[in-house]
Amino acid sequence: MRLFVPAAAKSSVDPARIARTRPTNECAQCGESIFMPEWSEWLNPACARHLWQCEACGYSFETTVRFAAA
């Protein structure tokens, strides 16, 4: 995985530090960090489903996110 680092910040930013501060899911099989879902879909205006897949071991799982009504 490659992290985007603006050119002006390359000399002063530690990519490992950025990776530690981003929200992640951990693979239930091997514990590797997963930074973004393979795909997402809106089930309705207040509910989204995400498919996650671990690049290290290939394990896949889904999560569902429900948002409070506006």
PyMOL commands that set and color helices and strands:
alter all, ss='L'
color gray80, all
select helices_A, chain A and resi 7-9+15-21
alter helices_A, ss='H'
color red, helices_A
select strands_A, chain A and resi 25-26+33-34+39-44+47-53+60-66
alter strands_A, ss='S'
color yellow, strands_A
deselect
rebuild
show_as cartoon
